[in-house]
């Protein structure tokens, strides 16, 4: 029972570890000259090659007929996250750092709530305390992002980091760090990501096969992001060159873990927990990236960015608290409908004294009351 209860939480936490790993690997590859647009294209090409065979064979008996509205939703899904968000996210990361980027993505749940409110997908009653908490949390979250951008503050020394070794300033040739531009790109990317999460939840209601939907999203994303990369990197064929190095690792890791497995697991959890639950654990990724970034990438921490990240997290959980109050109190067993654990079924029968016991199926387990009465 304990495993059933914690299964959705453990799944999402594992997903955050995967996202944190990609932040470090992608920043390492970008600092060595990899084009963010080519990285987005390669990532989803790899994801399509990885996930398509599973979807083809495992969903062949349950895959519903593709309709025109569903196809348009998939085209839009491929445009929102794999193409627009990933291009903006990686470009913003190139102008900032892995830690800053991970902290900025904590505005995602607030943007998801705000977008759902605008399109009447989220119920808001200004007189209710939980609705006020969601609105206030959204404002606080955006304020925290602005604080991270405009306030730098003194350097916070870390025992394992060397402030004289600035990886991001020396390993990224031709790119001048720009927090304002990077924050703006990441914020716009998060808006697209929020739209993707909400649209994926809506699409799953009419096309309830997570594996096939994931494959279609990756396929459409690979086509659209490749077109964007070809246009931006036209006249620069060397941008597509890739070897057995961090660039290849970023594309393969991102495609398999974060797009292939990530989109699928996200869809499974979303059907029972909703899109806000999926994004609720983003601060964990921020903490992991902050620690690994200071060790592996020699990124330095400033007080203003730490305070901004704390404000973002406070606003995030204000939104989540209000969202939680909106939902009916359901047991955690809903998730097991999607990821079941095999357990024996026990059926209890109340039998009268003159019942024919010989006619019962031997596979049924009888639970008898512990009394002296005949059953």
N, C-alpha and C positions, 0 to 999 in steps of 0.2 A: 504493500500500500504506500509506503514511503517513497518508493521509486516512482510509482504512478503520480504521486503528488508533485514531486520535484522534477519530473521529466521535462516539461516545457521550459522551466527555468534553466536547467542544466543545458538544454539544447541551445537556447538563446545566448547563454554565457559562453558556450563553446564557439558560437558564431562570432562573438565579439573578439575572442582570441584570434580567430582567423582574420578578421578585419584589421586588428592591430598589427599582425604580422605583415599584411600587405602594405600598410602605411610605411613601415620601416623599409621593406624591400623596394617599394615603388620610389620612395624618396632617394634611396641609394642609386637606383637606376637613372632617375631624372637628373641627379647631380652629376652623373657621368655622361650627360649629353643626350639621353633618350628623349625623343619627342613625345609629349603627353598625348598628342592626337594619335600617333602610331601605337602607343601603349594601349589606349582605349580600343583601337581596332584589333590589335593582336590578341588582347585579353578575351574579347568576345568571339573571335574566330576559334581560339582554343576551347572556350566554353561550349561552343556549338559542336565541335568535333567530339568533345568529351561526353556531353549529356544526350546527344541525339540518338545514339544506339540504344541506350537504356529506355528512352521514351518510345522508340519505335517498337521494341519487343515487349516491354512490360505493359504498355498502354494500348496494345493493338486490339484488345477485346473490349476495352471500356472507353476508348477515345470517342467523344461525341462528334457529330458532323460539324465542320467548320462553316459558320454563317458569316455573312458580310459584316454585321455589326461587331462580331467577335474579332474578325480580321482587322478591322479599323482600330479596335482597342489594342490589339497586339502591335500594330504599326506605331501607335502612339506610345505604348509602353517601351518599345525599342528605341524610340526617339528621346523620351524623357530621361531615363536613367543611364542606359548603356552609352548613349551618344552625347546628349547635352550635359548631363550631370558629370559623367566621367571626364569629359574634355575640360570642363570648368574646374572640377575638383583637382585633377592632376596639374593643370596650369596654375591654379592657386597655390598648390603645394610647392611648385617650383619657385614661386615668389616668396614663400614663407618657410615653414618647417613642418615636419611630420607632427610634432606635438601641437603646434598652433592649429593645423588643419584638423586634427582629431578633436581638439577642444571646440572649434567652430561648428563641427557637425552636430554638437549637442543641441543646436537650435532646431534640429529636424523635427522632434515631436511637437514643438510649439508651432512650427509652420504647418505641420500636418493637421493640427487642430484648427488653426486659423483658416486653412483652405477648406476643410470640411464644414466649418461654420458658414463661410461665404456661399458655398454651394448647397447649403441646407442638408448636409449629411450628418451634422452634429447638432444636437439639441442644446440650446443655451437659454437659460432663464435668468435674467439679470438679478431677480429677487432671491435666487437660491445661492447659498454660500459656496457650493461647489462650482457653480458657473462663474462666480466672481473670482474664485481661485484660479480657474483656467485662463480667464482674461488677464488677471494680474500676472500669472506665471508667464504668459506669452510676452507681456511687456517687459518683465524682468529679464527674461531670456535674451531678448533682443538688446536690452541695455547692457547685459553682460558681454555680448559679442562686441558692442561698440567700445566698452571699457577695455577689452583685450586689444582692440585695434589702436586706440588713441593714447592709452596710458602704458608706458613701458616700465617705469620704476627701476629701482636698483636691482643689481644682479643677485640672484639667490644662489649661494655656493652649495654645490652638492659634493659629498665626500668622494664620489667616484668619478666626477667630471673634472676636466681641465679647461677652465675658461679661456686659456690662451690658445686652445686648439679649436678654432671655429670652423667646423666642417662645412657648414652651409655657405660660408662666405668664400671659401677657397676651392671647393670642389664643383661649383656650378658655373662653368665658364660662360661668359656672355650674358648672364642674367643678374641684374641688380636686385637685391631683396627689397620688396615693397609690400609692407603689411596692409596698407589701405587697398591697393589693387587686389592682392591675394584674398583678403577678407571679403571683398565684394564678389569676386568670382566664386568663392566657396559658398557664400550666402545664396547667390542665385542658383548654384548647383543644388543646394539643400532644398530650395523651393521646388525644383524639378524632381528631386528625390522624394519629397513629400507627396507630390502629385502622382508619382509612380507607385508609391506604397498604397495610396487610396484607390488608384485605378486597378491595381493588381487584385485588391480585395473585392472590388466590384466585378471584375472579369471572372474571378473564380466562382461566382454565383451562377453564371451562365455557361461557364466552361470549367467544370470542377475536376480537372485532371492536372494536378500540380506539375507532374513530370513533363508532360507534353507542352503545357503552357510555358514552362521554363525553357524548353528547347526552342520553341517558337520565338520567345523573347530574345534569347541569345542569337538566333539566326537573324532576326530582323535587326538586332543591335549591331551585329557584325557587318551587315550590309550597309546600314546607315552610317556607322562610325567610320567604315572604310572610305565611303564617299567623302565624308568630311575631311578625313586625313589626307586623301589624295588631292583635294582642293587646296587645303592649307599648305601642304608640303610639296606642291607642284614645283617642278624644277629642282627638287632636292632629293634625288633618289637615294642618297646615302642615309637619309633618315630612316629608311626601311631596313637597313643592314642590321643584322642581329647575329650574335655569336653565342658560344657557350659561356655566358657571363650573367651579371645581375639583370641585364635587360631581358634575356630569355627567361630567367627565373621569375621576374615580375609578371611577364605575360602568362606563363604557365600557372604559377601560383594563383594569380588573380582570376584567371579563367576557370580553373578547376574548383578552387576553394570558395572564392567570393562570388562568382557569377553562377557557375554550374550548381554546386552544392548549396550556396547561399540563397539563391532565388528559390530553389525547391523547398528547402527547410523553412524559409520565410513564408512561403505560400501555405505550407501545411499548418504552421502555427497560426497564421492569420485567419484561417477558416474558423477557428474556435476561440482565439484570443483577441483577434482584431489587430489592426495595423499599429495602434499606439503601444501595445504590449511588446511588439517586435522591436520598436525603437527605444524602449524604456531603459535599456541597459547600455546605451552609448557611453555614459561616463566611465564604465569599466574599461572600454577600449582606450579612452583618453588617458587613464592612469597607466595602462600597460605601455602605450606609446611613449608617454612622458619618461618612464623609467628606461625603456629600451633605447629611446632616441638619445638620451643623455649618455648612455653607455656606448652604443654602436656608432651613432652619428655625431657624437660630441656636441649635441645641441645644448645650449645654455638656457636657463630658466630666469625669467624676470618677474618681479613681484606683481607688476600690473597685470601680466598675463595670468598669473596664478589666481589673483583676486577676481579677474574677469571670468575665469573658468569656474570658480566657486559660485559666482552669481548666476552663471548659466545653469549650473546643476540645481541650485535652489529654485530657480524659475521652472526648470524642467519638471521637478518633482511636485511643484505646485500644480502644474498642468495635469500630471499623472494622478495626483490625489483627487482632483476634481473629476477627472475622467473615471476613476475607479468608483466614485460615489454615484455616477450616472448608471453604472452597470448593475444588473440584478446579481444577487449573491448566488453564484453558481459554484458547484463543487469542482474540484480540479480534475474530475474524471472526464470532462469534455474532451480533453486532449487525447485521451486513450482511444477515442473513436477513430482518430487518424493514425496514431502510433500504438496499436494495441499490444498488450502483454497477455500471452496465453495463460489463463487460469481455469481450473476446473469449475464447472457449474454445479451448484448444489440445488436441488429441487426438493421442496418440502411438501408432503402430501398429508392431509388429514383423512384417515381411513376409518370407516366404521367397522364394528366388530365382525360383521358378516361379509366383509369385502373379500374378493377373490385375489389373494396375494400372488397366485401362480401366473396370473395373466399380465403381470407388470413386466416391463422391459428390464433386463438384467443390467443395462447400462445406466439406469437411473439410480441416483444415490438417495436413500430414504433417511430423513432426519426425524427421529422419534423423540417425543418429550420424555423427560426423565421422571415419570410418575408411575404409580402402581396401577393406573387405569389401563384397560385394554384398549389397543388402538387398531 
